[in-house]
Amino acid sequence: MTEQIMHRWYTRPVLFVADIRRALRFYVDLLGFEKAWHEGDGTGKVCQVNRAACEIILCEDADRKDKARLFVELSDDGIAELRREIVERSIPSKKSWWGYDVIQIDDPDGNELLFPLSD
């Protein structure tokens, strides 16, 4: 029996940050995301950043201390471009393991972005 899909589930992770301005500098200036929207005409504590099909909501909330792990799968060309950007922009990163080899980039609040490496 084939399940019929009635609705599309559209998801965006929400990463909690201590300082929205610092987070924007990291995601936009360092990682190359674009700011899609920002609550309060750019003065609020919630905004969204996009890069290709990756959309992340950033939320400044002093009461939230939890961390997230975002798994971002790229094509081989995308990984090559990421490696180049890491060098050119001096993006802090490390090789890590999460079931297989990944490039790990931690944002200033300790949220982890994991980019799997192909064999």
C-alpha positions as a Markdown table, in Angstrom:
| # | Residue | x | y | z |
|---|---|---|---|---|
| 1 | Met | 0.0 | 0.0 | 0.0 |
| 2 | Thr | 1.4 | 3.4 | -1.0 |
| 3 | Glu | 0.9 | 6.3 | 1.4 |
| 4 | Gln | -0.6 | 9.3 | -0.4 |
| 5 | Ile | 1.0 | 12.6 | 0.7 |
| 6 | Met | -1.7 | 15.1 | 1.4 |
| 7 | His | 0.4 | 18.0 | 2.7 |
| 8 | Arg | 4.0 | 19.1 | 2.4 |
| 9 | Trp | 5.8 | 19.4 | 5.7 |
| 10 | Tyr | 8.1 | 22.4 | 5.6 |
| 11 | Thr | 10.6 | 22.6 | 8.4 |
| 12 | Arg | 13.2 | 25.1 | 9.6 |
| 13 | Pro | 15.4 | 24.5 | 12.6 |
| 14 | Val | 15.4 | 27.2 | 15.3 |
| 15 | Leu | 18.8 | 27.8 | 16.9 |
| 16 | Phe | 18.8 | 29.7 | 20.2 |
| 17 | Val | 21.5 | 32.3 | 20.5 |
| 18 | Ala | 22.7 | 34.6 | 23.2 |
| 19 | Asp | 23.2 | 37.6 | 20.9 |
| 20 | Ile | 21.3 | 37.9 | 17.6 |
| 21 | Arg | 23.8 | 40.5 | 16.2 |
| 22 | Arg | 26.7 | 38.2 | 16.9 |
| 23 | Ala | 24.9 | 35.2 | 15.4 |
| 24 | Leu | 24.1 | 37.2 | 12.3 |
| 25 | Arg | 27.7 | 38.2 | 11.9 |
| 26 | Phe | 28.7 | 34.6 | 12.1 |
| 27 | Tyr | 26.1 | 33.2 | 9.7 |
| 28 | Val | 26.0 | 36.0 | 7.2 |
| 29 | Asp | 29.5 | 37.5 | 7.3 |
| 30 | Leu | 31.5 | 34.3 | 7.9 |
| 31 | Leu | 29.3 | 31.4 | 6.5 |
| 32 | Gly | 27.8 | 33.3 | 3.6 |
| 33 | Phe | 24.1 | 33.1 | 4.5 |
| 34 | Glu | 21.7 | 35.9 | 3.6 |
| 35 | Lys | 19.3 | 37.4 | 6.0 |
| 36 | Ala | 15.8 | 36.6 | 4.7 |
| 37 | Trp | 13.8 | 38.5 | 7.4 |
| 38 | His | 14.3 | 40.0 | 10.8 |
| 39 | Glu | 11.5 | 40.7 | 13.2 |
| 40 | Gly | 10.9 | 44.3 | 14.3 |
| 41 | Asp | 12.3 | 45.7 | 11.0 |
| 42 | Gly | 15.7 | 44.5 | 12.0 |
| 43 | Thr | 15.6 | 45.3 | 15.7 |
| 44 | Gly | 13.9 | 42.1 | 17.0 |
| 45 | Lys | 15.3 | 39.0 | 18.5 |
| 46 | Val | 14.2 | 36.6 | 15.8 |
| 47 | Cys | 15.4 | 36.4 | 12.2 |
| 48 | Gln | 15.9 | 33.9 | 9.4 |
| 49 | Val | 19.1 | 33.2 | 7.4 |
| 50 | Asn | 19.2 | 31.3 | 4.1 |
| 51 | Arg | 21.9 | 29.7 | 2.0 |
| 52 | Ala | 20.6 | 27.7 | -1.0 |
| 53 | Ala | 17.9 | 25.5 | 0.4 |
| 54 | Cys | 19.1 | 25.7 | 4.0 |
| 55 | Glu | 16.9 | 28.0 | 6.1 |
| 56 | Ile | 17.7 | 28.6 | 9.8 |
| 57 | Ile | 15.7 | 30.7 | 12.2 |
| 58 | Leu | 17.9 | 32.4 | 14.9 |
| 59 | Cys | 16.2 | 33.3 | 18.1 |
| 60 | Glu | 17.8 | 35.3 | 20.9 |
| 61 | Asp | 16.4 | 34.0 | 24.2 |
| 62 | Ala | 18.4 | 34.4 | 27.4 |
| 63 | Asp | 16.3 | 31.6 | 29.1 |
| 64 | Arg | 17.4 | 28.9 | 26.5 |
| 65 | Lys | 20.8 | 27.4 | 27.0 |
| 66 | Asp | 20.3 | 24.3 | 25.0 |
| 67 | Lys | 22.4 | 23.5 | 21.9 |
| 68 | Ala | 21.4 | 22.1 | 18.5 |
| 69 | Arg | 23.1 | 19.9 | 15.9 |
| 70 | Leu | 22.2 | 20.6 | 12.3 |
| 71 | Phe | 23.1 | 18.1 | 9.7 |
| 72 | Val | 23.8 | 19.7 | 6.3 |
| 73 | Glu | 24.4 | 17.4 | 3.4 |
| 74 | Leu | 26.2 | 18.9 | 0.4 |
| 75 | Ser | 27.2 | 17.6 | -3.0 |
| 76 | Asp | 30.9 | 16.8 | -3.6 |
| 77 | Asp | 31.2 | 20.3 | -5.3 |
| 78 | Gly | 29.5 | 21.9 | -2.3 |
| 79 | Ile | 32.0 | 20.2 | 0.1 |
| 80 | Ala | 34.9 | 21.4 | -2.1 |
| 81 | Glu | 33.4 | 25.0 | -2.0 |
| 82 | Leu | 32.9 | 24.8 | 1.8 |
| 83 | Arg | 36.5 | 23.7 | 2.3 |
| 84 | Arg | 37.7 | 26.6 | 0.1 |
| 85 | Glu | 35.6 | 29.1 | 2.1 |
| 86 | Ile | 36.9 | 27.6 | 5.4 |
| 87 | Val | 40.4 | 28.5 | 4.3 |
| 88 | Glu | 39.6 | 31.8 | 2.7 |
| 89 | Arg | 37.4 | 33.1 | 5.5 |
| 90 | Ser | 39.4 | 31.4 | 8.4 |
| 91 | Ile | 36.2 | 29.7 | 9.6 |
| 92 | Pro | 37.0 | 27.6 | 12.7 |
| 93 | Ser | 36.2 | 24.0 | 11.9 |
| 94 | Lys | 37.4 | 20.5 | 12.7 |
| 95 | Lys | 37.1 | 17.0 | 11.3 |
| 96 | Ser | 34.8 | 15.0 | 13.5 |
| 97 | Trp | 32.8 | 11.8 | 13.5 |
| 98 | Trp | 29.0 | 11.3 | 13.6 |
| 99 | Gly | 28.6 | 7.8 | 12.1 |
| 100 | Tyr | 31.1 | 8.8 | 9.5 |
| 101 | Asp | 33.6 | 11.6 | 8.8 |
| 102 | Val | 32.1 | 15.1 | 8.9 |
| 103 | Ile | 33.4 | 18.7 | 8.9 |
| 104 | Gln | 32.1 | 20.3 | 12.1 |
| 105 | Ile | 31.6 | 24.1 | 12.4 |
| 106 | Asp | 30.4 | 25.4 | 15.8 |
| 107 | Asp | 28.6 | 28.7 | 16.0 |
| 108 | Pro | 29.5 | 31.2 | 18.8 |
| 109 | Asp | 26.7 | 29.7 | 20.9 |
| 110 | Gly | 27.9 | 26.1 | 20.6 |
| 111 | Asn | 25.3 | 25.0 | 18.0 |
| 112 | Glu | 27.0 | 22.4 | 15.7 |
| 113 | Leu | 26.7 | 22.3 | 11.9 |
| 114 | Leu | 27.8 | 18.9 | 10.6 |
| 115 | Phe | 28.7 | 18.5 | 6.9 |
| 116 | Pro | 29.2 | 14.8 | 6.0 |
| 117 | Leu | 32.2 | 13.8 | 3.8 |
| 118 | Ser | 31.8 | 11.3 | 1.1 |
| 119 | Asp | 33.9 | 8.2 | 1.1 |
